[in-house]
Amino acid sequence: MKTYFVYIMSNKSRRLYVGFTSKLRARVFQHKNKWFKESFTARYKFDMLVYFESFADPNDAIQREKEIKGWRRDKKLKLILAVNPDWADLSAEWYEDERWQGMPDAHPLDVWRRRSRLNN
């Protein structure tokens, strides 16, 4: 069964970015390594995962993403601080595994191929 995520990324200035994905680790890795150089998240250096929720139904996740995006900043902060009061990077230890090493400059298809080989 596939899982879908709504997540919030932040940066040193505590700016917020709300997103949706079915591959949270890979998507956060892309944000941290600025895979899409001209994107909003790359430009503002969103490199900390500060919040996420998981869903079984993609429509529920998309609806939740839209709901959170519509909130004022103070309401988003309350949501984050309720579960992450230290504003910690929840993904800090995710990429210590060797299969993530050397991937920042790789093309997404190369990463997918490399991971497929490691998992087989």
C-alpha distances in whole Angstrom, upper triangle without the diagonal:
4,7,10,13,17,19,23,25,29,32,35,37,34,33,29,27,24,21,17,15,11,13,15,17,18,19,21,22,23,25,27,28,29,28,29,32,33,30,31,29,31,34,34,32,29,28,27,24,25,22,18,16,12,11,8,10,12,15,15,15,17,20,20,20,23,24,25,26,29,30,33,33,34,31,29,31,31,27,27,30,28,26,27,31,32,30,29,27,23,22,26,25,22,24,26,24,26,23,24,27,29,27,28,30,28,27,23,23,25,23,20,22,23,20,19,22,22,18,20
4,7,10,14,16,20,22,26,29,32,33,30,29,26,23,20,17,14,11,7,9,12,14,15,15,17,19,20,21,23,25,26,24,25,28,30,27,27,25,27,31,30,29,26,25,24,21,22,20,16,14,10,9,7,8,9,13,13,12,14,17,17,17,20,22,22,23,26,27,30,30,32,29,26,28,28,25,24,28,27,24,25,29,30,28,26,24,21,20,23,23,19,21,24,22,24,21,21,25,27,24,25,27,25,24,20,20,23,20,17,20,21,18,17,21,21,18,20
4,7,10,13,17,19,22,26,29,30,27,26,23,20,17,14,11,9,6,8,9,12,13,14,15,17,18,19,21,23,24,23,24,27,28,25,25,23,25,28,28,26,23,22,21,17,19,16,12,10,6,6,5,8,8,11,11,10,12,15,14,15,18,19,19,20,23,24,27,27,28,25,22,25,25,21,21,24,23,20,22,25,26,24,23,21,18,17,21,21,18,20,23,21,24,21,21,25,26,23,24,27,25,24,20,21,23,21,18,21,22,19,19,23,22,19,22
4,7,10,14,16,20,23,27,27,24,23,20,17,14,11,7,6,4,7,8,12,13,12,13,16,17,17,19,21,22,21,21,25,25,22,22,20,23,25,25,24,20,20,19,15,17,14,10,8,6,5,6,7,6,9,9,6,9,12,11,11,14,16,15,17,19,21,24,23,25,22,20,22,22,19,18,22,21,19,20,24,25,23,22,20,17,16,20,21,18,20,23,22,25,22,21,25,26,23,23,26,24,23,19,21,23,20,19,22,23,20,21,24,23,21,24
4,6,10,12,16,19,23,24,21,20,16,14,10,8,6,5,6,8,7,10,12,10,11,14,15,15,17,19,20,19,20,23,23,20,19,17,20,23,22,21,17,17,16,12,13,10,7,6,5,6,9,10,8,11,10,6,9,11,10,9,13,14,13,14,17,18,21,20,22,19,16,18,19,15,15,18,18,16,17,20,21,19,18,16,14,14,18,19,16,18,22,22,24,22,20,24,25,22,22,25,24,23,20,22,24,21,20,23,24,21,22,25,24,23,26
4,7,10,14,17,21,21,18,17,13,11,7,6,5,7,9,10,9,12,14,11,11,15,15,14,17,19,19,19,19,22,22,18,17,15,19,21,19,19,15,16,14,11,11,8,6,5,7,8,12,12,10,11,10,6,8,10,7,6,10,11,9,10,14,14,17,16,18,16,13,15,16,13,12,16,16,15,15,19,20,17,17,16,14,14,18,20,18,20,23,24,26,24,22,25,27,24,23,25,25,24,21,23,26,23,22,26,26,23,25,28,27,26,29
4,7,10,14,17,18,15,14,10,8,6,5,6,8,11,11,8,11,13,10,9,13,13,12,14,17,17,18,18,20,20,17,15,13,16,18,17,16,12,12,11,7,8,6,4,6,9,11,15,15,13,15,13,10,11,13,10,8,12,12,10,11,14,14,16,15,17,15,11,13,15,11,10,14,15,13,13,16,17,14,14,12,11,11,15,17,15,17,21,22,24,23,20,23,25,22,21,23,24,23,20,23,25,22,22,25,25,23,25,28,27,26,29
4,7,10,14,14,11,10,7,5,5,6,9,11,14,14,11,13,14,12,10,13,14,11,13,16,16,18,17,19,19,16,14,11,14,16,14,13,10,10,8,6,6,5,6,9,12,15,18,19,17,18,16,13,13,15,12,10,12,13,9,10,13,13,14,12,14,13,9,10,13,10,8,12,14,12,11,14,15,11,12,11,10,12,14,17,16,18,21,23,26,24,21,24,25,22,21,24,24,24,22,25,26,23,24,28,27,25,27,30,29,28,32
4,7,11,11,9,8,6,5,7,8,11,13,16,15,11,12,14,11,8,11,12,8,9,13,13,15,15,16,17,14,12,9,11,13,11,10,6,7,5,5,6,7,9,12,15,18,21,22,20,21,20,16,16,18,16,13,15,16,13,12,16,15,16,13,15,15,11,12,15,13,10,13,16,14,12,15,14,11,11,9,10,10,12,16,15,16,19,21,24,23,19,21,22,20,18,21,22,22,20,24,25,22,23,26,26,24,27,29,28,28,31
4,7,8,5,5,5,6,9,11,15,16,19,18,15,15,17,14,11,13,14,10,10,14,13,16,16,17,17,14,12,9,11,12,9,8,5,6,5,6,7,9,12,15,18,21,25,25,23,24,23,20,20,21,18,16,18,18,15,14,17,16,15,12,14,15,12,11,14,14,11,13,16,15,12,14,13,9,10,9,11,12,13,17,17,18,21,23,25,25,21,23,23,22,19,22,24,24,23,26,27,24,26,29,28,27,30,32,30,31,34
4,5,5,6,7,9,12,14,18,19,22,21,17,17,18,16,13,14,14,11,10,13,13,16,16,16,17,14,12,9,10,11,7,6,5,6,6,9,9,13,15,19,22,25,28,29,27,28,27,23,23,25,22,19,21,22,18,17,20,19,18,15,16,18,15,13,17,17,14,15,18,18,15,15,14,10,11,10,13,13,13,17,18,18,21,23,25,25,21,22,23,21,18,21,23,24,23,27,27,25,27,30,29,28,31,33,31,32,35
4,5,8,10,13,16,18,22,23,26,24,21,20,21,19,16,17,18,14,13,15,15,19,19,18,19,17,15,13,13,13,9,8,8,8,9,12,12,15,18,22,25,28,32,32,30,31,30,27,27,28,25,23,24,25,21,20,23,21,20,16,17,19,17,15,18,18,15,16,20,19,16,16,13,11,11,11,15,15,15,18,20,20,22,25,27,27,24,24,24,23,20,23,26,27,26,30,30,28,30,33,31,30,34,36,34,34,38
4,5,9,12,15,18,22,24,27,26,22,23,23,21,18,20,20,16,15,18,17,21,20,19,19,17,14,13,14,13,9,10,9,11,11,14,13,16,19,23,26,29,32,33,30,31,30,27,26,27,25,22,23,23,20,18,21,19,17,13,15,17,15,13,17,18,15,16,19,20,17,16,15,12,14,14,17,18,18,22,23,23,25,28,30,30,27,27,28,26,23,25,28,29,28,32,32,30,32,35,34,33,36,38,37,37,41
4,6,10,13,16,19,21,24,23,20,21,22,19,16,18,19,15,15,18,17,21,20,20,20,18,14,12,14,14,10,10,9,10,9,11,10,13,16,19,23,25,29,29,27,28,27,23,23,24,21,19,20,20,16,16,18,16,14,11,12,14,11,10,13,14,11,12,16,16,13,13,12,9,11,12,15,16,16,20,21,22,25,27,30,29,26,27,28,26,23,26,28,29,28,31,32,29,31,34,33,32,35,37,35,36,39
4,7,10,13,17,20,23,22,19,20,21,18,16,18,18,14,14,17,16,19,18,18,17,15,11,10,12,12,8,9,8,11,10,12,11,13,16,19,22,25,28,28,26,26,25,22,21,22,19,17,18,18,14,13,15,14,13,9,12,14,11,10,14,14,12,14,17,18,15,16,15,12,14,14,16,17,18,22,22,23,26,28,30,30,26,27,28,26,23,25,27,27,26,30,31,28,30,33,33,31,34,37,35,36,39
4,7,10,14,16,20,20,17,18,19,16,14,17,16,13,14,17,16,18,17,18,17,14,11,9,13,13,10,11,8,11,10,10,9,10,13,15,19,21,24,24,22,22,21,18,17,18,16,13,14,14,11,10,12,12,11,8,11,12,9,9,13,12,10,13,16,16,14,15,16,12,14,13,15,16,17,21,21,22,25,27,29,28,25,27,27,25,22,25,26,26,25,28,29,27,28,32,31,30,32,35,34,33,37
4,7,10,13,17,17,14,16,16,13,12,15,14,10,13,15,14,16,15,16,15,12,9,7,11,12,10,11,8,10,10,10,10,10,12,14,17,19,22,22,19,20,19,15,15,16,14,11,12,13,10,8,12,12,12,11,14,14,10,12,15,13,12,15,18,17,16,18,18,14,15,14,15,15,17,21,20,21,24,26,28,27,23,25,26,23,21,23,24,23,21,25,27,24,25,29,29,27,29,32,31,31,34
4,7,10,14,15,12,15,16,12,12,15,14,12,14,17,16,17,16,18,17,14,11,10,14,15,13,14,11,13,12,10,10,9,9,11,14,15,18,18,15,16,15,12,11,12,10,7,9,10,7,6,10,11,12,11,14,13,10,12,14,12,11,15,17,16,16,18,19,15,16,15,15,15,18,21,20,21,25,26,28,27,24,26,27,24,22,24,25,24,21,25,27,24,24,28,28,26,28,32,31,30,33
4,7,11,11,10,13,13,9,10,13,12,11,14,16,15,15,15,17,17,13,12,10,14,16,15,15,12,13,13,11,12,10,9,11,12,13,16,16,13,14,13,10,9,11,10,7,9,11,10,9,12,14,16,15,18,16,13,15,18,15,14,18,19,18,18,20,21,18,18,16,15,15,18,21,18,20,24,24,26,24,22,24,25,22,20,22,22,21,19,21,24,21,21,25,25,23,25,28,28,27,30
4,7,9,8,12,12,9,11,14,13,13,16,18,17,17,16,19,19,15,15,13,16,19,18,18,15,16,15,13,14,12,9,10,10,10,13,12,9,11,11,7,7,10,9,6,9,12,11,11,14,16,18,18,20,19,15,18,20,16,16,20,20,19,19,22,23,20,20,18,16,16,19,21,18,20,24,24,26,24,21,24,25,22,21,23,22,21,18,20,23,20,19,23,24,22,23,27,26,25,28
4,5,6,9,9,7,10,12,12,12,15,17,16,15,15,19,19,16,16,15,17,20,20,19,16,16,16,13,15,13,10,11,10,10,12,12,9,12,12,9,9,13,12,10,13,15,15,15,18,19,22,21,24,22,19,21,22,19,18,22,22,20,20,24,24,21,21,18,16,15,19,20,17,18,22,21,23,20,18,22,23,19,19,21,20,19,15,17,20,17,16,20,21,18,19,23,23,21,24
4,6,9,9,9,11,13,13,15,17,18,19,17,18,21,22,19,20,18,20,23,23,22,19,19,18,15,17,15,12,11,9,9,10,10,8,12,12,10,11,14,14,13,16,18,17,18,21,22,25,25,27,25,21,24,25,21,20,24,24,21,22,26,26,23,22,19,17,16,19,20,16,18,21,20,22,19,18,22,23,19,20,22,20,19,15,17,19,16,15,18,19,16,17,21,20,18,21
4,6,6,6,9,10,11,12,14,16,16,15,16,20,21,19,19,17,18,22,22,20,17,16,16,14,16,15,12,12,11,12,13,14,12,15,16,13,14,17,17,15,18,20,19,20,23,24,26,25,27,26,22,24,25,22,20,24,24,21,21,25,25,22,20,17,15,13,16,16,13,14,17,17,18,15,14,18,19,16,16,19,17,16,13,14,16,13,12,15,16,13,15,18,17,16,19
4,6,5,6,8,10,11,12,14,15,15,16,19,21,18,18,15,17,20,20,18,14,13,13,10,12,11,9,10,10,12,14,15,13,16,16,13,14,17,16,14,17,19,17,18,21,22,24,23,24,23,19,21,22,19,17,20,21,18,18,21,21,18,17,14,11,10,13,14,11,12,16,16,18,16,14,17,19,16,16,19,18,18,14,17,18,15,14,18,18,15,17,20,19,18,21
4,6,5,6,9,10,10,12,14,14,16,19,21,18,19,16,17,20,20,17,14,12,12,10,13,13,11,13,13,15,17,18,17,20,20,16,18,21,19,17,21,23,20,21,25,25,27,25,27,25,22,22,24,21,19,21,22,19,18,22,21,18,16,13,11,8,11,11,7,9,12,12,14,12,10,14,15,13,13,16,16,16,13,16,16,13,13,16,15,13,15,18,16,15,19
4,6,5,6,9,10,11,12,11,13,16,18,16,18,15,15,19,19,17,14,13,14,12,16,16,14,16,15,17,18,19,17,20,21,17,18,22,20,18,21,24,22,22,25,26,28,26,28,27,23,24,26,23,21,24,25,22,21,25,24,21,19,15,14,11,13,13,10,10,13,13,14,12,9,13,14,11,11,14,13,12,10,12,13,10,10,13,13,11,13,16,15,15,18
4,5,5,6,9,10,10,10,11,14,16,13,14,11,13,16,16,14,12,11,12,10,14,14,12,14,14,16,18,18,16,19,19,15,16,19,18,15,18,20,19,18,22,23,24,23,25,24,20,22,24,21,19,22,24,21,20,23,23,19,18,14,13,11,14,15,12,12,16,16,18,15,12,15,16,13,12,15,14,13,11,14,15,12,12,16,16,14,17,20,19,19,22
4,5,5,6,9,10,10,12,14,16,14,14,11,12,15,14,12,9,8,8,7,11,11,11,14,14,17,19,20,18,21,20,17,17,20,18,16,19,21,18,18,22,22,23,21,23,23,19,19,22,19,17,20,21,19,17,20,19,16,14,11,10,8,10,12,10,10,14,15,17,15,12,15,16,13,12,15,15,15,13,16,17,14,15,18,18,16,19,21,20,20,23
4,5,5,6,8,9,11,13,16,14,15,12,12,15,15,12,11,9,10,10,14,15,15,17,18,20,22,23,21,24,24,20,21,24,22,19,22,24,22,21,25,26,27,24,27,26,22,23,25,23,20,23,24,22,20,23,21,18,16,12,12,9,10,12,9,8,12,13,14,12,9,11,12,9,8,11,12,13,11,14,14,11,13,16,15,14,17,19,17,18,22
4,6,5,6,5,8,10,13,11,13,10,9,13,14,11,10,9,12,12,15,16,16,19,19,21,23,23,21,23,24,20,20,23,22,19,21,24,22,20,24,25,26,24,27,26,23,23,26,24,21,24,26,24,22,25,24,20,19,15,15,12,14,15,13,12,15,16,16,15,11,13,13,10,8,10,10,10,9,13,13,11,13,16,15,15,18,20,19,20,23
4,5,5,7,8,10,12,9,10,6,7,10,10,8,6,6,9,9,13,14,15,17,19,21,23,24,21,23,23,19,19,22,20,17,20,22,19,18,22,22,23,21,23,23,20,20,23,21,19,21,24,22,20,22,21,17,16,13,14,12,13,15,14,13,17,18,19,17,14,15,15,13,10,12,14,14,13,16,17,15,16,20,19,18,21,23,23,23,26
4,6,8,10,11,14,12,12,9,8,11,11,8,7,4,7,9,13,15,16,19,20,23,25,26,24,26,26,22,22,25,23,20,23,24,22,21,24,24,25,22,24,25,21,21,24,22,19,21,24,22,19,21,19,16,15,11,12,10,11,13,12,11,14,16,17,16,12,13,13,11,9,12,14,15,14,18,18,15,17,20,19,18,22,23,22,23,26
4,6,9,9,12,12,13,10,8,11,12,9,9,8,11,13,16,18,19,22,23,25,28,28,26,28,28,24,24,27,26,23,25,27,25,23,27,27,28,25,28,28,24,24,27,26,23,25,28,25,23,25,23,20,18,15,16,13,13,15,14,12,14,16,16,15,11,12,11,9,6,8,10,12,12,15,15,13,16,18,17,17,20,22,21,22,26
4,5,6,9,8,10,7,5,8,10,8,9,9,12,14,17,19,20,23,24,26,28,28,25,27,28,24,23,26,25,22,24,26,23,22,25,26,26,24,27,27,24,24,27,26,23,26,28,26,24,26,24,21,20,17,18,16,16,18,17,15,18,20,20,18,15,15,14,12,8,9,11,12,12,16,16,15,17,20,19,19,22,24,24,25,28
4,6,9,9,11,10,8,11,13,11,12,12,15,16,20,21,21,23,24,25,27,27,24,26,27,24,23,26,25,22,24,27,25,23,26,27,28,26,29,29,26,27,30,28,25,28,30,28,26,29,27,24,22,19,20,17,18,20,17,16,19,19,19,17,14,15,13,10,7,8,9,8,9,12,13,12,14,17,17,17,20,22,22,23,26
4,6,6,9,8,7,9,12,11,12,13,16,17,20,21,21,24,24,26,27,27,24,25,26,23,22,25,24,21,22,25,23,21,24,26,27,25,28,28,25,26,29,27,25,28,31,29,27,30,28,25,24,21,22,19,21,22,20,19,22,23,23,21,18,19,17,14,11,11,12,11,11,14,15,15,16,19,20,20,22,24,25,26,28
4,6,9,9,6,7,11,10,12,13,17,19,22,23,23,26,27,29,31,30,27,29,30,26,25,27,27,23,24,27,25,23,26,27,27,25,29,29,26,27,30,29,27,29,32,30,28,30,29,25,25,21,23,21,22,24,22,20,23,25,24,23,19,20,18,15,12,11,13,13,13,17,18,17,19,22,22,23,25,27,27,29,31
4,7,8,7,7,10,11,13,15,18,20,22,24,24,27,28,29,31,30,27,28,29,26,24,26,26,22,23,26,24,21,24,26,26,24,28,28,25,26,30,29,27,30,32,31,29,31,30,26,26,23,25,23,24,26,25,24,27,28,28,26,23,23,21,19,16,15,17,15,16,19,21,20,22,25,25,26,28,30,30,31,34
4,5,5,6,9,10,10,13,16,17,19,20,21,23,24,26,28,27,24,25,25,22,20,23,22,19,19,22,20,17,20,22,22,21,24,25,22,23,26,25,23,26,29,28,26,28,27,23,23,21,22,20,22,25,23,22,25,27,27,25,22,23,22,19,16,16,17,16,16,19,21,20,21,24,25,25,27,29,29,30,33
4,6,5,6,8,9,12,14,15,17,18,19,22,24,25,28,27,24,24,25,21,20,22,21,17,17,20,18,15,18,19,19,17,21,22,19,20,23,22,21,23,26,25,24,25,25,21,22,19,21,20,21,24,23,23,26,28,29,27,23,25,24,21,18,19,20,19,19,22,24,22,24,27,27,27,29,32,32,32,35
4,6,5,6,5,8,11,12,14,16,16,19,21,23,26,26,22,24,24,20,19,21,20,16,18,20,17,15,18,19,19,17,20,21,17,18,22,20,18,21,24,23,21,23,22,18,18,16,17,16,18,21,19,19,22,24,25,24,20,21,21,18,15,17,18,18,17,21,22,20,22,25,25,24,27,29,29,29,33
4,5,5,7,9,12,14,17,18,19,22,24,26,29,28,25,27,27,23,22,25,24,20,21,24,21,19,22,23,23,20,23,24,21,21,25,24,21,24,27,25,23,25,24,20,20,17,19,17,18,21,20,19,22,24,24,23,19,20,19,16,13,14,16,16,16,20,21,19,21,24,24,24,27,29,28,29,32
4,6,8,11,14,16,18,20,22,25,27,29,31,31,28,29,29,26,24,26,25,21,22,24,22,19,22,23,22,20,23,24,21,22,25,25,22,25,28,27,25,26,25,21,21,19,21,20,21,24,23,22,25,27,28,26,23,23,22,20,16,17,19,19,19,23,24,23,25,28,27,27,30,32,32,33,36
4,6,9,12,14,15,18,20,23,25,27,30,30,27,28,28,25,23,25,24,20,21,23,20,17,20,20,19,17,20,21,18,18,22,22,19,21,25,24,21,22,21,18,18,16,19,18,19,22,22,21,24,27,28,27,23,24,23,21,17,19,21,21,21,25,26,24,26,29,29,28,31,33,32,33,37
4,6,9,12,14,17,18,22,24,27,30,30,27,28,28,24,24,26,24,21,22,24,21,19,22,22,21,18,21,22,19,19,22,22,19,21,24,23,20,21,20,16,16,14,16,15,15,19,18,18,21,23,24,23,20,20,20,18,14,16,19,19,19,23,24,22,24,27,26,25,29,31,29,30,34
4,6,8,10,13,15,18,20,23,26,26,24,25,25,21,21,23,21,17,19,21,17,16,19,19,19,16,19,19,16,16,19,18,15,18,21,19,17,18,17,13,13,11,13,12,13,17,16,16,19,22,23,22,19,20,20,18,15,17,19,20,19,23,23,21,23,26,25,24,27,29,28,29,32
4,7,10,12,14,18,20,23,26,27,24,26,26,22,22,24,22,19,21,23,19,19,22,22,22,19,21,21,18,17,20,19,16,18,20,19,16,18,16,12,11,8,11,9,10,13,13,13,16,18,20,20,16,17,17,16,13,16,18,19,18,22,22,19,21,24,23,22,25,27,26,26,30
4,6,9,11,15,18,21,24,25,23,25,24,20,21,23,20,18,21,21,18,18,21,20,20,17,18,19,15,14,17,16,12,14,17,15,12,14,12,9,8,5,7,7,8,12,12,13,16,18,20,20,17,18,19,18,16,19,21,22,20,24,24,21,23,26,25,23,26,28,26,26,30
4,6,8,11,14,17,20,22,20,22,21,17,18,20,17,15,18,19,15,16,19,18,19,16,18,17,14,13,16,14,10,13,15,12,10,13,12,9,8,5,5,6,8,11,11,13,16,18,21,20,17,19,21,19,17,20,21,22,20,23,24,21,22,25,24,22,25,27,25,25,29
4,7,11,14,17,21,22,21,22,20,17,19,20,16,15,18,17,14,15,18,17,17,14,15,14,11,10,12,10,7,9,11,9,7,10,9,6,6,5,6,8,10,13,14,16,18,21,24,23,20,22,24,22,21,24,25,26,24,27,28,25,25,29,28,25,28,31,29,28,32
4,7,11,14,17,19,18,19,17,14,16,17,13,12,15,15,12,13,16,15,16,14,15,13,10,10,11,8,6,9,10,8,7,11,12,9,9,9,7,10,13,15,15,17,20,22,25,24,21,24,26,24,23,26,26,27,24,27,28,25,25,29,28,25,28,31,29,28,31
4,7,10,14,15,14,16,14,11,13,14,11,10,14,14,11,13,16,16,18,16,17,15,12,13,14,10,9,12,12,10,10,14,15,13,12,11,9,10,14,16,14,17,20,21,24,23,21,24,26,23,22,26,26,26,23,25,27,23,23,27,26,24,26,29,27,25,29
4,7,11,12,12,14,11,8,11,12,9,10,13,13,11,14,17,16,19,18,18,16,13,15,15,11,11,14,13,11,13,16,18,16,16,15,12,14,17,18,17,20,23,23,26,25,23,26,28,26,25,28,28,27,24,27,28,25,24,28,28,25,26,29,28,26,29
4,7,9,10,12,10,8,11,12,10,11,15,15,14,16,19,19,22,21,22,19,17,19,18,15,15,18,16,14,16,19,21,19,19,17,14,15,18,19,17,20,23,23,26,24,22,26,28,25,25,28,27,27,23,25,27,24,22,26,26,23,24,27,26,23,27
4,6,7,9,7,6,10,11,10,11,14,14,15,17,19,20,23,23,24,21,19,21,21,17,17,21,19,17,19,23,25,23,22,21,18,18,22,23,20,23,26,25,28,26,25,28,30,27,28,30,29,28,24,26,28,25,23,27,27,24,25,28,27,25,27
4,7,9,8,8,11,13,12,14,17,17,18,20,22,23,26,27,28,25,22,25,24,21,21,24,23,21,23,26,28,26,26,24,21,21,25,25,22,24,27,26,29,26,26,30,31,28,29,32,30,29,25,26,28,25,23,26,27,24,24,27,27,24,26
4,5,5,7,9,10,11,13,15,16,17,19,20,22,25,26,27,24,22,25,25,21,22,25,24,22,25,28,30,28,27,26,23,23,27,27,24,27,30,29,31,29,28,31,33,30,30,32,31,29,25,26,29,26,24,27,29,25,25,29,29,26,28
4,5,5,6,9,10,10,12,14,15,16,18,20,24,24,26,23,21,24,24,21,22,25,24,23,24,28,29,27,27,25,22,22,26,26,24,25,29,28,30,27,26,30,31,28,28,30,28,26,22,23,26,24,22,25,27,24,24,28,28,25,28
4,5,5,6,9,10,11,12,14,15,17,19,22,24,25,22,21,24,24,21,22,26,25,24,26,29,31,28,28,27,24,25,28,29,27,29,32,32,34,31,30,33,34,31,30,32,31,29,25,26,29,28,25,29,30,28,28,32,32,29,31
4,6,5,6,9,10,10,12,14,15,17,21,22,23,20,18,21,21,18,19,23,21,21,23,26,28,26,26,25,22,23,27,28,26,28,31,31,34,31,30,33,35,31,31,33,32,30,27,28,31,29,27,30,32,29,29,33,32,30,32
4,5,5,6,9,10,11,12,14,16,19,20,21,18,16,19,19,16,17,20,20,18,20,23,25,23,23,21,19,20,24,25,22,25,28,28,30,28,26,30,31,28,27,30,29,27,24,25,28,26,24,28,29,26,27,30,30,28,30
4,5,5,6,9,10,11,12,15,18,19,21,19,16,20,21,17,18,22,22,21,22,25,27,24,25,23,21,22,25,27,24,26,30,30,32,29,27,31,32,28,27,29,28,27,23,25,28,26,24,28,29,27,28,31,31,29,32
4,5,5,6,9,10,11,13,17,18,20,17,16,19,19,16,18,22,21,21,23,25,27,25,26,25,23,24,27,29,27,29,33,33,35,33,31,34,35,32,31,33,32,30,27,29,32,30,28,32,33,31,31,35,35,33,35
4,5,5,6,8,10,11,14,16,17,14,12,16,16,13,14,18,17,17,19,21,24,21,22,21,20,21,25,26,25,27,30,31,33,31,29,32,34,31,29,32,31,30,27,29,32,29,28,32,33,30,31,35,34,32,35
4,5,5,6,9,10,13,14,16,14,11,15,16,13,14,18,18,17,18,21,23,20,21,20,18,19,23,25,23,25,29,29,32,29,27,30,31,28,27,29,28,27,24,27,29,27,26,30,30,28,29,33,32,31,34
4,6,5,6,9,12,14,16,14,12,16,17,15,16,20,20,20,21,23,25,22,24,23,22,23,26,28,27,28,32,33,35,33,30,33,34,31,29,31,31,29,26,29,32,29,29,32,33,31,32,36,36,34,37
4,6,5,7,10,12,14,11,10,14,15,12,15,18,18,18,20,22,24,22,23,23,22,23,27,29,28,30,33,34,37,35,32,35,36,33,31,34,34,32,29,32,34,32,31,35,36,33,35,38,38,36,39
4,5,5,8,10,11,9,7,11,12,9,11,14,15,15,16,18,21,18,20,19,19,20,23,26,25,27,30,32,34,33,30,33,34,31,29,31,32,31,28,31,33,31,30,34,34,32,34,37,36,35,38
4,6,8,9,12,10,9,12,14,12,13,17,18,18,19,20,22,19,21,20,20,21,24,27,26,27,31,32,34,33,30,32,33,30,28,30,30,29,27,30,32,30,30,33,34,32,34,37,36,35,38
4,7,9,12,10,10,13,14,13,15,18,19,20,21,22,24,21,24,23,23,25,28,30,29,31,35,36,38,36,34,36,37,34,32,34,34,33,30,33,36,34,33,37,38,36,37,41,40,39,42
4,6,8,6,7,10,11,10,13,15,16,17,18,19,21,19,22,22,22,24,27,29,29,31,34,36,38,37,34,36,37,34,32,35,35,34,32,35,37,35,35,38,39,37,39,42,41,40,43
4,6,6,7,9,10,11,13,15,16,18,18,19,21,18,21,22,23,25,27,30,30,32,35,37,39,38,35,37,38,35,33,35,36,36,34,37,39,36,37,40,41,38,41,44,43,42,45
4,5,5,6,9,10,11,12,14,16,16,16,17,15,18,19,20,22,24,27,27,29,32,34,37,36,33,35,35,33,31,33,34,34,32,35,37,35,35,39,39,37,39,42,41,40,44
4,5,5,6,9,10,10,12,15,15,14,16,15,18,19,20,23,25,28,28,31,33,35,38,38,35,36,38,35,33,36,37,37,35,38,40,37,38,41,41,39,41,44,43,42,45
4,5,5,6,9,10,11,13,14,14,17,15,18,20,20,23,25,28,28,30,33,35,38,37,34,36,37,35,33,36,37,36,34,37,39,36,36,40,40,38,40,43,41,40,44
4,5,5,6,9,10,12,12,13,15,13,15,16,16,19,21,24,24,26,29,31,34,33,30,32,34,31,29,32,33,33,31,34,35,33,33,37,36,34,36,39,38,37,40
4,5,5,6,8,10,10,10,12,10,13,15,15,18,20,23,24,26,28,31,34,33,30,32,34,32,29,32,34,34,32,35,36,33,34,38,37,35,37,40,38,37,41
4,5,5,6,9,10,9,12,11,15,17,17,20,22,24,25,28,30,32,35,35,32,34,36,34,32,35,36,37,34,37,39,36,36,40,39,36,39,42,40,39,42
4,6,5,7,9,10,13,11,14,15,15,18,20,23,23,25,28,30,33,32,30,32,34,32,30,33,34,34,32,35,36,33,33,37,36,33,36,39,37,35,39
4,5,6,6,7,10,8,10,11,11,14,16,19,19,22,25,27,30,30,27,29,31,29,27,31,31,32,29,33,34,30,31,34,34,31,34,36,34,33,37
4,5,5,4,7,7,10,12,13,16,17,20,21,24,26,28,32,32,29,31,33,31,30,33,34,35,33,36,37,33,34,37,36,34,36,39,37,36,39
4,6,6,10,10,12,15,14,18,19,21,22,25,27,29,33,33,30,33,35,33,32,35,36,36,34,37,38,35,35,38,37,34,37,39,37,36,39
4,6,9,9,10,12,11,14,16,18,19,22,24,26,29,29,27,29,32,30,29,33,33,34,31,34,35,32,32,35,34,31,33,36,34,32,36
4,6,5,7,9,9,12,13,16,17,20,22,24,27,28,25,27,29,28,27,30,31,32,30,33,34,30,31,34,33,30,33,35,33,32,35
4,5,8,11,12,15,16,18,20,23,24,27,30,31,28,30,32,31,29,33,34,35,33,36,37,33,34,38,36,34,36,39,36,35,39
4,5,9,10,14,13,16,18,21,22,25,28,29,26,27,30,29,27,31,32,34,32,35,35,32,33,36,35,32,35,37,34,34,38
4,7,9,12,12,15,17,19,21,23,26,27,24,25,27,26,24,28,29,31,29,32,33,29,30,34,32,30,33,35,33,32,36
4,6,9,8,11,13,16,17,20,23,24,21,22,24,23,22,26,27,29,27,30,30,27,28,31,29,27,30,32,29,29,33
4,5,5,9,10,12,14,17,20,20,17,19,21,20,18,22,23,25,23,26,26,23,24,27,26,24,27,29,26,26,30
4,6,8,9,11,13,16,19,19,17,19,21,20,19,23,24,25,23,26,26,22,23,26,25,22,25,27,24,24,28
4,6,5,8,10,12,15,15,13,15,17,16,16,19,20,21,19,22,22,19,20,23,21,19,22,24,21,21,25
4,6,7,9,12,15,16,13,14,17,16,16,19,20,22,21,24,23,20,21,24,22,20,23,25,22,22,26
4,6,6,9,12,13,11,13,16,16,16,20,20,23,21,24,23,19,20,23,20,18,21,22,19,20,23
4,6,7,11,11,9,11,14,14,14,18,18,20,18,20,20,16,17,19,17,15,18,19,16,16,20
4,5,8,8,6,7,11,10,11,15,15,17,16,18,17,13,15,17,15,13,16,17,15,16,19
4,6,8,7,8,11,12,13,17,17,20,19,21,19,16,18,19,16,14,18,18,15,16,20
4,6,6,7,11,12,14,17,16,19,18,19,17,14,15,16,13,11,15,15,11,12,16
4,5,5,9,10,13,15,15,17,17,18,15,12,14,15,11,10,14,13,10,12,15
4,6,8,8,12,14,12,15,14,14,12,9,11,11,8,7,10,10,7,9,12
4,6,6,8,11,11,13,12,14,12,9,11,12,9,8,12,13,10,12,16
4,6,8,10,10,14,14,15,13,10,13,14,11,11,15,14,12,15,18
4,6,7,8,11,12,14,11,9,13,13,11,12,15,15,14,17,19
4,6,5,8,9,11,9,6,10,11,9,10,14,14,13,16,18
4,6,8,9,12,11,9,13,14,13,13,17,18,17,19,22
4,7,9,12,10,10,13,14,13,15,18,18,18,21,23
4,6,8,6,6,10,11,10,12,15,15,16,18,20
4,5,5,6,9,10,11,12,14,16,17,19,20
4,5,5,6,9,10,11,12,14,15,16,19
4,5,5,6,9,10,10,12,14,15,17
4,5,5,6,9,10,11,12,14,16
4,5,5,6,8,10,11,12,14
4,5,5,6,9,10,11,12
4,5,5,6,9,10,11
4,5,5,6,9,10
4,5,5,6,9
4,5,5,6
4,5,5
4,6
4
